[in-house]
Amino acid sequence: MIERLNHVAIAVHDLEAAIELYRDVLGADVSEPVDLPEHGVTVSFVTLDNTKIELLHPLGNNSPIMSYLNKNASGGIHHLCYEVKDIFKARDDLLKKGMRILGTSEPKPGAHGKPVLFLHPKDFCGTLIELEQI
């Protein structure tokens, strides 16, 4: 079902500082920030040869990232994103296996404009999983 790792998302309190850290200290290629109002976040991607790092920052006080950052003063890894070929088939297979999908179980456009779903962390060893259709 899952293909390759698409990205690791890191929640950050200060997006500009995180961008500077990856760009200026680690020498990485970092994208400009993009607001994703449907997900309540602003994101910037660190592009690596084999994957990406998504820097997540809350977009407004009602952002789902706020509760994570309130519990994790330094920020940290928020979720892992895996690619799937058919997000609807993956969703249906997971639901048949008793897995929980966050929200309405209907895919939404993600940061790359492709459909995504989030899987409940309690079903996946305490890790929030994002599936992105490739």
N, C-alpha and C positions, 0 to 999 in steps of 0.2 A: 504494500500500500504506500508507505512513505518512500520517497526517493532520497535525494541528497539534502543536506542541511542548507537551508537558504540563508538564515542569519541567526545571530544571537542578539537579543534585545537587552540593552542596559538602560535602566531608568536613572535619570540624572536630575539633580536639583538645579544645576546651572549649565544650560546647553552650550552657551558660548565657551565656557571654561572647558567643557568636555571636548568640544570641537578643537580648541587650541591644543589641548593635551594630546589628542590623537594626531593632529596635523603637525604641530610644531615640535613636540617632544618625540613622538614615535615615527614621524615622517610619513604618515599615511595620507592617502587621497580621501578627502572628506567632502561630501556634498553640502550644498547650501541647505539650510533648514526649510522644511515644508510643513505647513499646517494641515492637519487631517481632522477637520471638525467632527466628522461622523464617528471618529474613534476618540476624540477628546485629547489628542496629542499633537505635538510638533516633533518631527523626526528629522534626523540627519544620518546619512549612511557613510560608514567607513568601508571602503571597497578594498578587499584583499584578493589575492589570486584565487583562493579556494573557497571563499565565502564572504559574508558581509557582517559588520557589526552595526546594529541599529541603535542610535542614541535617542532615547525617548524622554520627552519633557512634557509636563502637563500643559494642556491648552485650556486655561480657565480653572476655576476652583472646583468644578464638578467633574474633573477628569478622573477616570478610573485609576490613573497612575498616582494621584494624590494619596490615596490610602496606602499604597505600597511605599511611597516615599515617607509618609508619616511614620511608618513602622520601621523603615530602614534609613536612618539618618544620613548614611553615606551613599545611598542609592545602591545599585547592584543589578545582578542579572534578573531580568523580569520574565522573559520567556525564550523558548527555542522555536524556530520556525522551520518546518520541513515541507518540502515540495511534494505534491501529489498530482497525478495525471488527470484525475476526474474527481473534483471536490464533492460532487453530489453522490457519486458511488462511495467515496470514502465516508461521507457523512452517514449514508444509509447503512453501510457495513458496521460502523462504530455504534450507531444506535441499536442495531440488532444484537450487538455484543454487550449492551447495557452501559455503554459509555455515555457520559453527559457532555453536551455541547452548550457552551455559554450563550446567552441571549436567546434569540428565536430559532436557532438552528438553521437559519437561512444565511448563506454566504453574503458578505458585504465586500465592496472593493477595498483592498488594502493599500499600503503605501506605494506599491508598484502598479496599481490600477487593476490588479488581478483579484479574483474572488478568494476570500479568506474565511476561516472559521477558527474559533478558539475552543480547546478542549479543557474540561474541568481539571484543575491540578490534583484534586483528591483522587482522581482516577489514574494519574500518571506519576506516581512516586513523588508527589508534592511539586511537580513542575508544570507550569502553564505551557501548553503546547499550542502553537498556531500552525494551521495547515494552509498552504497557499497553492492554488492550482497553477501548474506550469503550462 
